[in-house]
Amino acid sequence: MGIAAGIKQLTRRLHDGSADRALRHYQDKLEAVNALEPQLRQASETQLRQETEALRERAHAGASLDEMLVEVFALVREVAQREIG
């Protein structure tokens, strides 16, 4: 797809409301991630490592990444904030 075709498709999506639907879908996930922030902020480094291991075990047991997306993103965000600032 060329640049012009991509811009045309983006413009169409913005006007047909599909972009709004996608944003609403992600807004729900963002709110869920944000809801985990207080709990993760209070967790010790050891507790964060344990949570990471628990998520890894769930993934190895067959849980889909979509099922774990909110928890994984919240955990990664908290660790990044601690490490990067």
N, C-alpha and C positions, 0 to 999 in steps of 0.2 A: 504494500500500500504506500503510495506516495504521500508527501507532506500535505498537498492540497486535498487529497481524498481523506486523510486523517482529520484535517481541520473541518472539512465538510461533515464528516461523521460526528465529530465532537459537537459541532454546532447543532446538528439534528438532535443529538441526545439531550443537549441542554434545553431545547425547545419542546421535546416530547415528554419531559418529566422523568425519564428513566434515570437521569443523574440524581434527581431528588429522591427517588426510591432507593438507589444505591447508598446515598448519604444517610438516609433514615436507617437502613440496615446496619451500617457501620456505627451510627450514633448509638444504637442499642448496645453494641459490643463495647464501645468506648465508655458508656455509662457503667457497664459491668466491670470493666477494667478499673475504672476510677473507684468503684465501690470496694475493691480489694486493697486499695492503697493504704488506708489507715492500719489495717491488719499487717500488711507487709512492712510498712514503715517501722512498726514496733518490734518486728521479728529480729532476732539476733542473726549474726552471720551463720552460725551453726544451724539455726532453724531454716534459713534460706537454702542452705546446702541440702538439708533433709527434704525440703519441699522439691528442690530440683531433682533429687534422686527418686522421690515418689512419682514425679511426672515422667521421668525416664522409664521407670518400671511400668507405669500405665501404658506408655507408648509401646514398649516391648511386648506387653500383654495384648496389644491389638487395639487400643483406643485410637481413634482417628485424631489427627492433628486439629481438625475442626472442633472436635469435642473439647480439646484442651486449649484452644486458641486464647481464650480470655485469661486463663490462669498463667499460661506461658508468657504472654505479652506483659501481664502485670508484674510477674517475677523478673523478667528481663529488664523492664523499665526501672524497677526498684534497684536492682543490682547496678545498672548503668548509672543511675543517679548517685549511688554511693561511690562508685569507682571514678566516674568522670566529673561528677559535681553538677 
